[in-house]
Amino acid sequence: MIALSLAEIAAVVGGQTHDIPDPSVQVTGPVVRDSREVAPGSLFAAFVGERVDGHDYAAEVVRAGAVAVLASRPVGVPAIVVEDVQTALGALARHVVKRLGATLVALTGSAGKTSTKDLIAQVLSRKAPTVFTPQSLNNEIGLPLTALTATEETRFLVLEMGARGIGHIRYLTELTPPKIGLVLNVGTAHIGEFGGREQIAQAKGELVEALPGDGTAILNADDPLVRAMASRTQAKVVLFGESAEADVRAENVRLTDSGQPAFRLHTPSGASDVTMRLYGEHHVSNALAAAAVAHELGMSAEEIATALSEAGTLSRWRMEVTERPDGVTIVNDAYNANPESMRAALRALAAMGKGRRTWAVLGKMAELGDEALAEHDAVGRLAVRLNVSKLVAVGGIEASWLQLGAYNEGSWGEESVHVSDAQAAIDLLRSELRPGDVVLVKASRSVGLESVAQALTETGAGRGVDAR
């Protein structure tokens, strides 16, 4: 974070100083909420969770080098006491972002946010110092913590914004007002909470509504609900996609023999060829979104194409590919799942597994509400249509719907199997995998299927092929 004195921070967040001998002492390290991340000069934000109260760690973090604690009550060590720690954290982020003057890029969408954010960060970092959301810390706590890691050298701040209801993104944009706003797509992720795709579109469009008149809204020309958001912003509109009307578009899209996308990138200032290191055709749209952002910030088509061709995976368990010495390929996409990302991953598996035996180890897609049965059934059916060799459905009722969809689509019988949990899946795969097989592992985060991918990877002790 940029250096600020405790007195300055107290004034910004409307807090009272307690047990602080010298209010002029500066916070020069990161603002953190996890006591294990404290470094000399840190400010520790003490949140009260369901099982852990950060205030209980106040003395420990000060001994570890924290300058003070941002707290909701006095803690017996230097502290800035506020009514609400989350609100104070947001106010501090808003103050720091305003002082920095960096160009703030915000993005949202139902699927692909984290992968696209990682691409944007890798492309922009070639032009100037860039700070971006780590992993998927895209909520009202993770977003300000990310913003506070920016320094005077930061020129681009790339922030992923998630939403679970109307008004969530509006709140995030008030904390960190964007200059460029990117909306990727409107799908069915969290549809059970929102109530429908129209409501999801309403929530995602809050991002472009927040843009200033001299800002830029970057919208997916291939998604009608996103494209319609052009009427909701006063900012300049740039379209990306495979549509001929897109300002930044892809032509001659294809997959390499290993399942990696290649295409001709067209921008208003030129064209250049891209061959990605990532896996799956769905990354073409993500790459075009990143290219649109980079072009708007002054990068040439050649510079963008080179950066996209060299970009790798920065966030764990997202199409993370490992080749085992015995020839088995493990695709760990277990961080999360929704119908759109599940379909994209299955298509990537089919492309990667041409001429090889393929396994789809799938689990529950959460937060689908009344659409849950139909969506799980549809994913099971798609696995059959894509000629996936083996479906292993892991878990409870949702897994049974996956298997039933596959069985009804193709009468697979023994080609699809329903197992109770991750360990049962591991046992099955360890006994039946053979050299050359390709295994996709994917489910919502709550299912914890990354343990399957990790166990299978450790069995072969192979080398990762993703860039890190």
C-alpha positions as CSV (number, residue, x, y, z in Angstrom):
1,M,0.0,0.0,0.0
2,I,1.1,3.6,-0.4
3,A,2.5,4.8,2.9
4,L,-0.1,6.4,5.2
5,S,0.1,7.4,8.8
6,L,-2.2,5.9,11.4
7,A,-3.6,9.4,11.9
8,E,-4.4,9.7,8.2
9,I,-6.0,6.3,8.1
10,A,-8.2,7.0,11.1
11,A,-9.4,10.2,9.5
12,V,-10.2,8.5,6.2
13,V,-12.2,5.6,7.8
14,G,-13.8,7.8,10.6
15,G,-12.1,5.7,13.3
16,Q,-10.7,6.4,16.8
17,T,-7.1,5.6,17.7
18,H,-6.6,3.4,20.7
19,D,-3.3,2.5,22.4
20,I,-1.3,4.2,19.7
21,P,1.7,6.1,21.2
22,D,2.6,7.8,18.0
23,P,-0.2,8.4,15.4
24,S,2.4,9.6,12.8
25,V,3.7,6.0,12.5
26,Q,3.1,4.9,8.9
27,V,1.6,1.7,7.5
28,T,4.1,0.7,4.8
29,G,3.3,-3.0,4.4
30,P,0.2,-4.7,3.1
31,V,-3.3,-4.5,4.6
32,V,-4.3,-8.1,5.4
33,R,-7.1,-10.0,7.1
34,D,-5.2,-13.3,7.6
35,S,-2.8,-13.2,10.5
36,R,-0.5,-15.6,8.6
37,E,0.0,-12.9,6.0
38,V,1.2,-10.2,8.3
39,A,4.5,-8.5,7.4
40,P,6.5,-5.7,8.9
41,G,4.5,-2.4,8.5
42,S,1.2,-4.2,7.9
43,L,-2.3,-3.1,9.0
44,F,-4.3,-6.1,10.1
45,A,-8.1,-5.9,9.5
46,A,-9.9,-7.9,12.2
47,F,-13.0,-9.5,10.9
48,V,-15.4,-11.6,13.0
49,G,-16.2,-14.8,11.2
50,E,-18.4,-17.8,11.9
51,R,-15.6,-19.7,13.6
52,V,-12.8,-17.2,14.0
53,D,-12.6,-13.7,15.5
54,G,-9.7,-11.7,14.1
55,H,-9.6,-9.6,17.2
56,D,-8.3,-12.6,19.1
57,Y,-5.1,-12.4,17.0
58,A,-4.4,-8.7,17.7
59,A,-1.4,-9.2,20.0
60,E,0.0,-11.9,17.8
61,V,0.0,-9.8,14.6
62,V,1.5,-6.8,16.4
63,R,4.4,-9.0,17.6
64,A,4.7,-10.2,14.0
65,G,5.3,-6.6,12.8
66,A,1.8,-5.2,12.2
67,V,1.7,-1.4,12.9
68,A,-1.9,-1.5,14.1
69,V,-5.2,-3.4,14.0
70,L,-8.3,-2.1,12.2
71,A,-10.9,-3.3,14.7
72,S,-14.4,-2.9,15.9
73,R,-13.4,-2.7,19.5
74,P,-10.2,-1.9,21.5
75,V,-7.8,-4.9,21.6
76,G,-5.1,-3.8,24.0
77,V,-2.6,-3.1,21.2
78,P,-2.4,-0.2,18.7
79,A,-5.7,-0.1,16.9
80,I,-8.0,2.1,14.8
81,V,-11.5,1.3,16.1
82,V,-14.4,1.7,13.7
83,E,-18.0,0.9,13.8
84,D,-17.7,-1.6,10.9
85,V,-14.4,-3.0,9.6
86,Q,-15.7,-3.9,6.2
87,T,-17.0,-0.4,5.6
88,A,-13.8,1.1,6.8
89,L,-11.7,-1.1,4.6
90,G,-13.8,0.0,1.6
91,A,-13.3,3.7,2.5
92,L,-9.6,3.2,2.8
93,A,-9.5,1.5,-0.6
94,R,-11.5,4.3,-2.2
95,H,-9.1,6.9,-0.7
96,V,-6.0,5.1,-2.0
97,V,-7.4,4.5,-5.5
98,K,-8.3,8.2,-5.8
99,R,-4.8,9.2,-4.8
100,L,-3.0,6.8,-7.1
101,G,-4.3,8.0,-10.4
102,A,-3.9,4.5,-12.0
103,T,-6.2,3.4,-14.7
104,L,-8.7,1.1,-13.1
105,V,-10.1,-1.8,-15.2
106,A,-13.1,-3.7,-13.8
107,L,-14.6,-6.9,-15.2
108,T,-17.6,-9.1,-14.5
109,G,-19.5,-11.9,-16.1
110,S,-21.1,-15.2,-15.3
111,A,-18.2,-17.3,-16.5
112,G,-14.5,-16.8,-17.3
113,K,-13.9,-13.8,-15.1
114,T,-10.8,-15.1,-13.4
115,S,-9.2,-16.5,-16.5
116,T,-9.9,-13.3,-18.4
117,K,-8.6,-11.2,-15.5
118,D,-5.4,-13.2,-15.6
119,L,-5.0,-12.7,-19.3
120,I,-5.5,-8.9,-19.0
121,A,-3.0,-8.7,-16.2
122,Q,-0.4,-10.6,-18.2
123,V,-0.9,-8.5,-21.3
124,L,-1.0,-5.1,-19.5
125,S,2.0,-5.9,-17.4
126,R,4.1,-5.8,-20.5
127,K,3.2,-2.1,-20.9
128,A,3.4,-0.9,-17.3
129,P,3.3,-2.0,-13.6
130,T,0.0,-3.8,-13.1
131,V,-1.8,-4.9,-9.9
132,F,-4.7,-7.4,-10.2
133,T,-7.1,-9.5,-8.2
134,P,-5.4,-12.7,-6.9
135,Q,-7.4,-15.9,-7.5
136,S,-11.1,-15.0,-7.3
137,L,-11.0,-12.5,-4.4
138,N,-13.8,-10.4,-6.1
139,N,-16.2,-9.5,-3.3
140,E,-16.6,-6.7,-0.9
141,I,-13.6,-7.8,1.2
142,G,-11.3,-9.2,-1.5
143,L,-11.7,-6.3,-3.9
144,P,-10.6,-3.5,-1.5
145,L,-7.7,-5.7,-0.2
146,T,-6.5,-6.0,-3.7
147,A,-6.8,-2.3,-4.4
148,L,-4.8,-1.5,-1.3
149,T,-1.8,-3.5,-2.7
150,A,-1.3,-0.8,-5.4
151,T,1.6,1.6,-5.0
152,E,2.7,4.8,-6.6
153,E,4.3,2.8,-9.4
154,T,1.1,1.1,-10.3
155,R,-0.3,2.2,-13.7
156,F,-3.0,-0.4,-14.2
157,L,-5.3,-1.8,-11.5
158,V,-7.3,-4.8,-12.8
159,L,-10.2,-5.8,-10.5
160,E,-12.6,-8.7,-10.9
161,M,-16.1,-8.0,-9.6
162,G,-18.5,-10.7,-8.5
163,A,-22.1,-10.5,-7.6
164,R,-24.7,-12.6,-5.9
165,G,-27.5,-10.1,-6.1
166,I,-28.7,-6.7,-7.5
167,G,-26.6,-3.8,-6.1
168,H,-23.5,-5.8,-5.3
169,I,-21.5,-4.6,-8.3
170,R,-22.8,-1.0,-7.8
171,Y,-21.3,-1.1,-4.3
172,L,-18.0,-2.4,-5.6
173,T,-17.8,0.3,-8.2
174,E,-18.4,2.9,-5.5
175,L,-15.3,1.6,-3.6
176,T,-13.1,1.5,-6.7
177,P,-14.6,3.6,-9.6
178,P,-13.5,2.0,-12.9
179,K,-12.4,3.9,-16.1
180,I,-12.8,0.8,-18.2
181,G,-15.6,-1.7,-17.6
182,L,-15.7,-5.2,-19.2
183,V,-18.8,-7.5,-19.2
184,L,-18.0,-11.0,-20.5
185,N,-21.3,-12.8,-20.6
186,V,-24.6,-13.4,-18.9
187,G,-25.1,-17.1,-18.1
188,T,-26.8,-19.2,-15.4
189,A,-24.2,-19.0,-12.6
190,H,-26.0,-18.2,-9.3
191,I,-29.3,-18.2,-11.2
192,G,-30.9,-19.8,-8.1
193,E,-30.1,-16.6,-6.2
194,F,-30.9,-14.1,-8.9
195,G,-34.1,-15.7,-10.2
196,G,-33.4,-15.5,-13.9
197,R,-30.9,-14.4,-16.6
198,E,-32.6,-11.0,-17.0
199,Q,-31.9,-10.3,-13.3
200,I,-28.3,-11.5,-13.8
201,A,-28.0,-9.0,-16.7
202,Q,-29.4,-6.3,-14.6
203,A,-26.8,-6.9,-11.9
204,K,-23.8,-7.3,-14.3
205,G,-24.8,-4.1,-16.2
206,E,-24.3,-2.0,-13.0
207,L,-20.6,-2.0,-14.0
208,V,-21.2,-0.1,-17.2
209,E,-23.7,2.3,-15.5
210,A,-20.9,3.3,-13.2
211,L,-18.5,4.4,-15.9
212,P,-17.7,8.1,-16.5
213,G,-18.4,9.8,-19.8
214,D,-14.8,9.6,-20.7
215,G,-14.6,5.9,-19.8
216,T,-15.0,2.8,-22.0
217,A,-17.5,-0.1,-21.8
218,I,-16.2,-3.2,-23.4
219,L,-19.0,-5.6,-24.3
220,N,-19.4,-9.1,-25.7
221,A,-20.9,-8.7,-29.2
222,D,-21.8,-12.4,-29.2
223,D,-24.0,-12.2,-26.1
224,P,-27.3,-10.3,-26.8
225,L,-27.9,-9.6,-23.1
226,V,-24.4,-8.1,-22.8
227,R,-24.6,-6.2,-26.1
228,A,-27.9,-4.6,-24.9
229,M,-26.0,-3.0,-22.0
230,A,-24.7,-0.3,-24.5
231,S,-27.8,1.6,-23.8
232,R,-27.1,1.7,-20.1
233,T,-23.8,3.6,-20.2
234,Q,-22.6,7.1,-21.0
235,A,-19.2,5.8,-21.8
236,K,-17.7,4.9,-25.2
237,V,-18.7,1.3,-26.3
238,V,-16.2,-1.2,-27.7
239,L,-17.5,-4.6,-28.9
240,F,-15.4,-7.8,-28.9
241,G,-16.3,-11.3,-30.2
242,E,-16.5,-13.4,-33.3
243,S,-19.3,-11.2,-34.8
244,A,-18.3,-9.3,-37.9
245,E,-19.6,-6.2,-36.1
246,A,-17.1,-6.5,-33.3
247,D,-14.4,-3.9,-33.0
248,V,-12.0,-6.6,-31.7
249,R,-12.7,-9.9,-33.3
250,A,-11.3,-13.4,-34.1
251,E,-11.2,-15.0,-37.5
252,N,-10.1,-18.5,-38.5
253,V,-10.6,-19.9,-35.0
254,R,-9.3,-23.4,-34.6
255,L,-7.8,-25.8,-32.1
256,T,-4.4,-27.3,-32.3
257,D,-4.0,-31.1,-32.0
258,S,-3.4,-30.6,-28.3
259,G,-6.7,-28.6,-27.8
260,Q,-5.1,-25.1,-27.7
261,P,-6.9,-22.3,-29.5
262,A,-5.4,-20.4,-32.4
263,F,-7.0,-17.5,-34.4
264,R,-6.3,-14.3,-36.3
265,L,-6.8,-11.3,-34.0
266,H,-8.3,-8.2,-35.6
267,T,-8.2,-4.8,-33.9
268,P,-9.0,-1.3,-35.2
269,S,-5.3,-0.7,-35.6
270,G,-4.2,-4.0,-37.2
271,A,-4.2,-7.8,-37.1
272,S,-1.9,-10.5,-35.9
273,D,-2.0,-14.3,-35.2
274,V,-2.5,-15.9,-31.8
275,T,-1.8,-19.4,-30.7
276,M,-2.6,-19.8,-27.0
277,R,-1.0,-22.0,-24.3
278,L,-4.3,-22.4,-22.6
279,Y,-6.7,-25.2,-23.3
280,G,-10.2,-24.9,-24.8
281,E,-12.0,-22.9,-27.4
282,H,-13.8,-20.9,-24.7
283,H,-10.5,-19.0,-24.1
284,V,-10.9,-17.3,-27.5
285,S,-13.6,-15.1,-26.1
286,N,-11.6,-14.4,-23.0
287,A,-8.6,-13.5,-25.1
288,L,-10.6,-11.1,-27.3
289,A,-11.9,-9.4,-24.1
290,A,-8.3,-9.0,-22.9
291,A,-7.2,-7.7,-26.3
292,A,-10.0,-5.1,-26.4
293,V,-8.8,-3.8,-23.0
294,A,-5.2,-3.7,-24.1
295,H,-6.0,-2.0,-27.4
296,E,-8.0,0.7,-25.6
297,L,-4.9,1.3,-23.4
298,G,-2.6,1.8,-26.4
299,M,-1.1,-1.6,-27.2
300,S,-0.7,-2.7,-30.8
301,A,-2.2,-5.8,-32.3
302,E,1.3,-7.4,-32.5
303,E,2.1,-6.6,-28.9
304,I,-1.3,-8.0,-27.8
305,A,-0.9,-11.2,-29.9
306,T,2.5,-11.9,-28.5
307,A,1.4,-11.4,-25.0
308,L,-1.7,-13.6,-25.4
309,S,0.4,-16.4,-27.1
310,E,2.8,-16.4,-24.1
311,A,0.2,-16.1,-21.3
312,G,-0.3,-19.0,-18.9
313,T,-2.6,-19.9,-16.0
314,L,-2.1,-17.7,-12.9
315,S,-4.9,-19.1,-10.8
316,R,-5.1,-22.6,-9.5
317,W,-7.4,-25.4,-10.6
318,R,-8.6,-23.7,-13.8
319,M,-7.9,-26.0,-16.8
320,E,-4.6,-26.8,-15.0
321,V,-3.0,-29.5,-17.2
322,T,-0.5,-32.1,-16.0
323,E,1.1,-34.7,-18.1
324,R,2.1,-37.8,-16.1
325,P,5.2,-39.9,-17.1
326,D,2.9,-42.8,-18.0
327,G,1.1,-40.6,-20.6
328,V,-2.0,-39.9,-18.6
329,T,-3.2,-36.3,-18.8
330,I,-4.9,-34.7,-15.8
331,V,-7.0,-31.6,-16.4
332,N,-7.8,-30.0,-13.0
333,D,-10.7,-27.5,-13.5
334,A,-12.1,-28.1,-10.1
335,Y,-12.1,-24.6,-8.7
336,N,-15.8,-24.0,-9.6
337,A,-18.5,-24.9,-12.1
338,N,-21.6,-23.6,-13.7
339,P,-23.4,-24.9,-16.8
340,E,-21.5,-22.6,-19.2
341,S,-18.1,-23.5,-17.8
342,M,-19.0,-27.2,-17.6
343,R,-19.9,-27.3,-21.3
344,A,-16.7,-25.4,-22.2
345,A,-14.6,-27.8,-20.2
346,L,-16.2,-30.9,-21.8
347,R,-15.6,-29.5,-25.3
348,A,-12.0,-28.9,-24.3
349,L,-11.7,-32.5,-23.1
350,A,-13.1,-33.7,-26.4
351,A,-10.6,-31.7,-28.3
352,M,-7.7,-32.7,-26.2
353,G,-8.6,-36.4,-26.2
354,K,-8.9,-37.0,-30.0
355,G,-7.8,-40.6,-30.5
356,R,-7.4,-41.2,-26.8
357,R,-9.7,-42.4,-24.0
358,T,-11.4,-39.6,-22.1
359,W,-12.8,-39.4,-18.6
360,A,-15.1,-36.7,-17.3
361,V,-15.1,-36.7,-13.4
362,L,-17.9,-34.3,-12.6
363,G,-19.8,-33.2,-9.6
364,K,-22.5,-30.8,-8.4
365,M,-23.0,-27.3,-10.0
366,A,-24.3,-25.2,-7.1
367,E,-26.8,-22.4,-6.8
368,L,-28.9,-23.3,-9.8
369,G,-32.2,-23.3,-8.0
370,D,-35.1,-24.7,-9.9
371,E,-32.9,-25.2,-13.0
372,A,-30.6,-27.7,-11.2
373,L,-32.1,-30.9,-12.4
374,A,-32.4,-29.8,-16.1
375,E,-28.9,-28.4,-16.1
376,H,-27.2,-31.4,-14.6
377,D,-29.2,-33.7,-17.0
378,A,-28.0,-31.5,-19.9
379,V,-24.4,-31.8,-19.0
380,G,-24.6,-35.5,-18.7
381,R,-26.2,-35.6,-22.2
382,L,-23.5,-33.4,-23.6
383,A,-20.8,-35.7,-22.4
384,V,-22.4,-38.5,-24.5
385,R,-22.7,-36.2,-27.6
386,L,-19.1,-35.3,-27.4
387,N,-18.1,-39.0,-27.2
388,V,-16.5,-38.7,-23.8
389,S,-15.4,-42.3,-23.1
390,K,-16.2,-42.5,-19.4
391,L,-18.4,-40.3,-17.1
392,V,-17.7,-40.5,-13.3
393,A,-20.5,-38.6,-11.5
394,V,-19.3,-37.8,-7.9
395,G,-21.6,-36.9,-5.0
396,G,-25.3,-36.9,-4.1
397,I,-28.5,-36.2,-6.0
398,E,-27.0,-33.8,-8.5
399,A,-24.4,-36.4,-9.5
400,S,-27.2,-38.9,-10.1
401,W,-28.8,-36.4,-12.4
402,L,-25.6,-36.1,-14.4
403,Q,-25.4,-39.9,-14.7
404,L,-29.1,-40.2,-15.6
405,G,-28.7,-37.6,-18.4
406,A,-25.8,-39.5,-19.9
407,Y,-27.6,-42.8,-19.6
408,N,-30.8,-41.5,-21.2
409,E,-28.9,-39.8,-24.0
410,G,-26.7,-42.8,-25.0
411,S,-27.7,-45.8,-23.0
412,W,-24.1,-45.9,-21.8
413,G,-24.7,-48.4,-19.0
414,E,-21.2,-49.3,-17.6
415,E,-19.7,-46.3,-19.4
416,S,-21.1,-43.9,-16.8
417,V,-20.9,-44.5,-13.1
418,H,-22.1,-42.7,-9.9
419,V,-19.8,-42.8,-6.9
420,S,-20.4,-41.4,-3.5
421,D,-17.4,-39.2,-2.9
422,A,-14.0,-38.0,-4.0
423,Q,-12.2,-41.0,-2.4
424,A,-14.4,-43.4,-4.3
425,A,-13.6,-41.6,-7.5
426,I,-9.8,-41.8,-6.8
427,D,-10.0,-45.5,-6.1
428,L,-11.9,-46.1,-9.3
429,L,-9.6,-44.1,-11.5
430,R,-6.4,-45.5,-9.9
431,S,-7.6,-49.0,-10.8
432,E,-8.8,-48.3,-14.3
433,L,-6.7,-45.5,-15.8
434,R,-4.3,-46.6,-18.5
435,P,-1.5,-44.8,-20.4
436,G,-2.8,-42.1,-22.8
437,D,-6.0,-41.4,-21.0
438,V,-7.2,-37.8,-20.5
439,V,-9.1,-37.0,-17.3
440,L,-11.1,-33.9,-16.7
441,V,-12.1,-33.1,-13.1
442,K,-14.7,-30.4,-12.5
443,A,-17.4,-29.4,-10.0
444,S,-18.4,-26.5,-7.8
445,R,-15.9,-25.5,-5.2
446,S,-18.0,-26.9,-2.4
447,V,-17.5,-30.4,-3.7
448,G,-13.7,-30.4,-3.3
449,L,-12.9,-32.4,-6.4
450,E,-9.5,-30.9,-6.6
451,S,-8.5,-33.7,-4.3
452,V,-9.2,-36.1,-7.1
453,A,-6.9,-34.3,-9.5
454,Q,-4.2,-33.9,-6.9
455,A,-4.3,-37.6,-6.0
456,L,-4.1,-38.6,-9.6
457,T,-1.3,-36.2,-10.3
458,E,0.7,-37.4,-7.3
459,T,0.2,-41.0,-8.4
460,G,2.1,-40.2,-11.6
461,A,4.3,-37.3,-10.3
462,G,4.3,-35.6,-13.7
463,R,5.2,-32.2,-14.8
464,G,2.7,-29.3,-15.2
465,V,2.4,-27.9,-18.6
466,D,0.7,-24.6,-17.6
467,A,2.7,-21.4,-17.3
468,R,2.9,-20.3,-13.7
